[in-house]
C-alpha cells in the first residue's frame, strides 16, 4: 500500500481521500467540501484514478468518484484516525522534536502535517528553516555520529526533508521576479547540500533565477555552467574537511574568470568554510557565511541593489 501512502501524504489529495472515505461524490460535491478549485481538483482526481486508488462511475450525466476497493478504504480510514489523534506542535522547538522522531521512523505524512500546522501559523520561511529544518538535521547528524541511528535512517530523514523543502519553497513562492541569477553547488568531495538548498530556496522565493547543481560537481562542469549562465552570484558549500581543498581550488578558478565584463560574487557556506575563512578569502571569495539569516538580510539585498558586495566576512 506504499503507493496509497505516498498520495495520502499530499495535503490536497489527503482531503479528497478523506471525503471519499465517507462515500462516493461528484466533482461539484468535492469542490464544495475541499474548497479546491475545480481544475486543481480534477488534476488530483486524474492522478488518483491513474494509480488505481480512486474509481469513477457514471450515473446518468454525473460522474461519481469513490475509493477503488475495500482495502484502500480501510487504509484511508485508519490513516485518518491516526491523524486525528496526533497532536499538532505548538512551538518550533516542539515541531522540530516531533518532526525528528517522525522523519527517523519514515512517517512522511506526519512531517507534512507539521509543515501544514506551521504554514497555518504563518511562520516565515527563514524562521521555518532556522527553527525547524536546521535543528532537525543537526539532531539527525548528532544521532548518526553517536551511532544512535543507522545509515538508512539518516538517509531516509534527509530524503524526507528534501521533499518537505520542495513543499516549503512552493508555499512561499510570491511571483516576484528580479533580474538576478544564482548558481549554487558543491565541488568535488562535498556531499552535504541541505544548507545550500535552503539558500537556493530563499533566493527562489525572492524571484531569483536559481541553478542548483547539487553535490560533488566536477570542477570543469561547475566552471562551464558559470561561463554559459553569467550569474550574479556563485555560492559553494563546504561542510566537511574532505571538501576544503577542492573548494579552495574551485574558488581560485572562479576568481580567475572574473573581469569587468563578467563580474559575479563568490560566496562559500558551511561550517568548514567558516573554519577556513582566511584561506577562502585569500583565494578570492567575497564572503563566507554559515548563517541563512545573515545571507538573507545582508548579502541578498546588497547584491539586488548594487549588483556587487563589498568584500568581507559575513559569518557567525
C-alpha positions as CSV (number, residue, x, y, z in Angstrom):
1,X,0.0,0.0,0.0
2,X,3.0,2.3,-0.2
3,X,1.6,4.0,-3.3
4,X,-1.5,5.0,-1.4
5,X,0.6,6.3,1.5
6,X,2.6,8.5,-0.9
7,X,-0.6,10.1,-2.2
8,X,-2.1,10.4,1.2
9,X,1.0,12.5,2.3
10,X,0.0,15.3,-0.1
11,X,-2.5,17.6,1.7
12,X,-4.9,18.2,-1.2
13,X,-5.1,14.6,-2.1
14,X,-5.5,13.7,1.5
15,X,-8.5,16.0,1.7
16,X,-10.0,14.3,-1.4
17,X,-9.4,10.8,0.0
18,X,-10.9,11.8,3.4
19,X,-14.1,13.0,1.7
20,X,-14.4,9.8,-0.4
21,X,-13.9,7.7,2.7
22,X,-17.5,8.8,3.7
23,X,-19.0,7.7,0.3
24,X,-18.9,8.5,-3.4
25,X,-19.1,12.1,-4.5
26,X,-19.2,14.0,-7.8
27,X,-16.8,16.9,-8.7
28,X,-19.2,19.6,-7.5
29,X,-19.6,18.0,-4.1
30,X,-15.8,17.6,-3.8
31,X,-15.1,21.2,-4.7
32,X,-17.6,22.3,-2.1
33,X,-16.1,20.0,0.6
34,X,-12.4,20.6,-0.1
35,X,-12.5,24.2,-1.2
36,X,-10.1,23.3,-4.0
37,X,-10.5,24.9,-7.4
38,X,-12.1,22.6,-10.0
39,X,-9.2,22.4,-12.4
40,X,-6.9,21.6,-9.4
41,X,-9.3,19.0,-8.1
42,X,-9.7,17.4,-11.5
43,X,-5.9,17.0,-11.8
44,X,-5.7,15.3,-8.4
45,X,-8.6,13.0,-9.2
46,X,-7.0,12.0,-12.5
47,X,-3.7,11.2,-10.7
48,X,-5.6,9.1,-8.0
49,X,-7.6,7.3,-10.7
50,X,-4.5,6.6,-12.8
51,X,-2.9,4.9,-9.7
52,X,-5.9,2.8,-9.1
53,X,-6.7,4.5,-5.8
54,X,-10.0,6.1,-6.9
55,X,-12.5,4.8,-9.5
56,X,-15.1,6.8,-11.5
57,X,-18.7,5.6,-12.1
58,X,-21.0,7.4,-14.5
59,X,-24.6,7.7,-13.3
60,X,-26.7,9.5,-15.9
61,X,-24.8,12.6,-16.8
62,X,-22.9,12.7,-13.5
63,X,-19.6,11.1,-12.7
64,X,-19.2,9.9,-9.2
65,X,-15.8,9.1,-7.6
66,X,-15.2,6.6,-4.9
67,X,-12.3,4.7,-3.3
68,X,-11.3,1.8,-5.6
69,X,-11.7,-1.1,-3.2
70,X,-12.3,-2.0,0.5
71,X,-8.5,-2.4,1.2
72,X,-7.8,1.2,0.2
73,X,-10.9,2.4,2.1
74,X,-9.6,0.6,5.2
75,X,-6.2,2.2,4.8
76,X,-7.6,5.7,4.4
77,X,-9.9,5.4,7.4
78,X,-7.1,4.0,9.6
79,X,-4.7,6.8,8.5
80,X,-7.3,9.4,9.2
81,X,-7.9,8.1,12.7
82,X,-4.1,8.4,13.4
83,X,-4.1,11.9,12.0
84,X,-6.9,13.0,14.3
85,X,-5.1,11.6,17.4
86,X,-1.7,13.1,16.6
87,X,-1.3,16.4,18.5
88,X,-0.2,19.4,16.5
89,X,3.1,21.0,17.7
90,X,2.6,24.5,19.2
91,X,6.2,25.9,19.1
92,X,9.0,25.5,16.6
93,X,11.0,23.6,19.3
94,X,8.2,21.1,19.7
95,X,7.7,20.9,16.0
96,X,11.4,20.1,15.5
97,X,11.4,17.4,18.2
98,X,8.3,15.8,16.7
99,X,9.5,16.1,13.2
100,X,12.8,14.4,14.0
101,X,11.0,11.5,15.5
102,X,8.7,11.1,12.6
103,X,11.4,11.6,9.9
104,X,13.6,8.9,11.5
105,X,10.7,6.5,11.6
106,X,9.8,7.2,8.0
107,X,6.5,8.9,8.7
108,X,6.5,11.4,5.9
109,X,2.8,12.1,6.3
110,X,3.3,13.3,9.9
111,X,6.2,15.5,8.8
112,X,3.9,17.0,6.1
113,X,1.2,17.7,8.7
114,X,3.7,19.5,10.9
115,X,4.5,21.8,7.9
116,X,0.8,22.4,7.4
117,X,0.4,23.5,11.0
118,X,3.4,25.9,10.7
119,X,2.1,27.2,7.4
120,X,-1.3,27.9,9.2
121,X,0.6,29.8,11.9
122,X,2.1,32.0,9.1
123,X,5.7,31.2,10.1
124,X,8.2,33.0,7.7
125,X,10.5,30.9,5.5
126,X,13.6,32.0,7.3
127,X,12.2,31.2,10.7
128,X,10.9,27.9,9.4
129,X,14.2,26.9,8.0
130,X,16.2,28.1,11.1
131,X,13.7,26.9,13.6
132,X,12.7,23.6,12.1
133,X,14.9,22.2,9.3
134,X,18.3,23.3,10.8
135,X,17.6,21.8,14.3
136,X,16.2,18.7,12.8
137,X,19.2,18.0,10.6
138,X,21.5,18.9,13.4
139,X,19.8,16.3,15.6
140,X,19.8,13.7,12.9
141,X,23.6,14.3,12.4
142,X,24.3,14.0,16.1
143,X,22.3,10.8,16.4
144,X,24.2,9.4,13.4
145,X,27.6,10.4,14.8
146,X,26.7,8.8,18.1
147,X,25.5,5.6,16.3
148,X,22.0,6.0,17.7
149,X,20.5,5.6,14.3
150,X,21.5,3.6,11.2
151,X,22.8,5.0,7.9
152,X,19.5,4.0,6.3
153,X,17.6,6.2,8.9
154,X,19.9,9.1,8.3
155,X,19.4,8.9,4.5
156,X,15.7,8.5,4.9
157,X,15.3,11.5,7.2
158,X,17.4,13.6,4.8
159,X,15.4,12.5,1.8
160,X,12.1,13.2,3.6
161,X,13.4,16.7,4.5
162,X,14.4,17.4,0.9
163,X,10.9,16.6,-0.2
164,X,9.4,18.8,2.6
165,X,11.7,21.6,1.4
166,X,10.1,21.3,-2.1
167,X,6.7,21.9,-0.4
168,X,8.1,24.9,1.6
169,X,9.5,26.7,-1.4
170,X,6.3,26.2,-3.3
171,X,4.3,27.6,-0.4
172,X,6.3,30.7,-0.1
173,X,6.7,31.5,-3.8
174,X,5.4,35.0,-4.4
175,X,5.6,35.5,-8.2
176,X,8.2,38.3,-7.6
177,X,10.9,38.5,-10.3
178,X,14.3,40.1,-10.2
179,X,16.9,40.1,-13.0
180,X,19.4,38.2,-11.0
181,X,20.8,34.7,-11.4
182,X,22.5,32.4,-8.8
183,X,24.4,29.2,-9.3
184,X,24.7,27.0,-6.2
185,X,26.6,23.8,-5.8
186,X,29.2,21.7,-4.0
187,X,32.6,21.0,-5.5
188,X,34.3,17.6,-5.6
189,X,34.2,15.6,-2.4
190,X,31.4,17.8,-0.9
191,X,28.2,15.9,-0.4
192,X,26.0,17.9,2.1
193,X,23.5,20.0,0.2
194,X,20.6,20.8,2.5
195,X,22.1,24.1,3.8
196,X,22.9,25.2,0.2
197,X,19.4,24.1,-0.8
198,X,17.9,26.4,1.8
199,X,19.8,29.4,0.3
200,X,18.7,28.4,-3.1
201,X,15.1,28.1,-2.0
202,X,15.2,31.5,-0.3
203,X,16.5,33.1,-3.5
204,X,13.7,31.5,-5.5
205,X,11.1,33.0,-3.2
206,X,12.8,36.4,-3.7
207,X,12.3,36.0,-7.5
208,X,15.9,35.0,-8.5
209,X,16.7,32.5,-11.2
210,X,18.5,29.8,-9.3
211,X,20.5,26.9,-10.7
212,X,21.1,24.3,-8.1
213,X,23.8,21.9,-9.2
214,X,23.8,19.6,-6.1
215,X,26.7,17.6,-4.6
216,X,30.1,16.6,-5.8
217,X,30.1,18.6,-9.0
218,X,33.4,18.2,-11.1
219,X,35.3,21.5,-11.5
220,X,35.0,21.6,-15.3
221,X,31.3,21.2,-15.1
222,X,30.9,23.9,-12.5
223,X,33.1,26.3,-14.4
224,X,31.4,25.7,-17.8
225,X,28.0,26.3,-16.2
226,X,29.2,29.6,-14.7
227,X,30.7,30.6,-18.1
228,X,27.4,29.9,-20.0
229,X,25.0,31.3,-17.4
230,X,26.6,34.6,-16.5
231,X,25.4,34.6,-12.8
232,X,25.3,37.4,-10.3
233,X,26.4,35.2,-7.5
234,X,28.1,31.8,-7.2
235,X,27.6,30.0,-3.9
236,X,29.5,27.0,-2.8
237,X,29.1,24.7,0.2
238,X,32.0,23.2,2.2
239,X,30.8,21.3,5.3
240,X,33.5,18.7,5.8
241,X,37.3,18.7,5.8
242,X,37.3,16.4,2.7
243,X,35.9,19.2,0.6
244,X,38.1,22.0,1.7
245,X,41.0,21.6,-0.8
246,X,38.7,21.2,-3.8
247,X,36.6,24.1,-2.6
248,X,39.7,26.3,-2.4
249,X,40.7,25.3,-5.9
250,X,37.3,26.0,-7.3
251,X,37.1,29.4,-5.7
252,X,40.5,30.2,-7.2
253,X,39.4,29.1,-10.7
254,X,36.1,31.1,-10.4
255,X,38.0,34.2,-9.2
256,X,40.4,34.0,-12.3
257,X,37.3,34.1,-14.6
258,X,36.1,37.4,-13.4
259,X,36.5,40.6,-15.4
260,X,34.8,44.0,-15.8
261,X,32.6,42.4,-18.5
262,X,31.9,39.3,-16.4
263,X,31.6,40.1,-12.8
264,X,29.9,38.0,-10.1
265,X,30.1,37.5,-6.4
266,X,31.7,34.3,-4.9
267,X,30.4,33.1,-1.6
268,X,31.2,30.0,0.4
269,X,28.9,28.5,3.1
270,X,29.2,25.6,5.6
271,X,30.9,25.1,8.9
272,X,34.3,24.1,7.3
273,X,34.2,27.3,5.2
274,X,33.9,29.3,8.4
275,X,36.8,27.3,9.9
276,X,39.0,28.1,6.8
277,X,37.6,31.6,6.1
278,X,41.0,33.2,5.7
279,X,42.1,30.7,3.1
280,X,38.9,31.0,1.1
281,X,39.1,34.8,1.2
282,X,42.7,34.7,0.1
283,X,41.7,32.6,-3.0
284,X,39.1,35.2,-4.0
285,X,35.8,34.6,-2.1
286,X,33.8,37.8,-1.4
287,X,32.1,36.5,1.6
288,X,31.8,33.4,3.9
289,X,28.5,32.6,5.6
290,X,27.2,29.9,7.8
291,X,24.0,31.7,8.6
292,X,21.0,31.8,6.4
293,X,19.6,34.9,8.2
294,X,22.8,36.9,7.6
295,X,22.7,35.8,3.9
296,X,19.1,36.8,3.6
297,X,19.3,40.2,5.4
298,X,22.8,41.4,4.3
299,X,24.1,39.6,1.3
300,X,21.0,39.3,-0.9
301,X,19.7,42.9,-0.6
302,X,23.1,44.3,-1.3
303,X,23.5,42.3,-4.5
304,X,20.0,43.1,-5.6
305,X,20.5,46.8,-5.1
306,X,24.1,47.2,-6.2
307,X,25.0,44.1,-8.2
308,X,28.0,43.5,-6.0
309,X,29.1,43.0,-2.4
310,X,31.9,44.7,-0.5
311,X,34.5,42.1,0.1
312,X,34.4,41.0,3.8
313,X,33.4,38.5,6.3
314,X,29.7,37.5,6.7
315,X,29.9,34.7,9.2
316,X,28.7,33.8,12.7
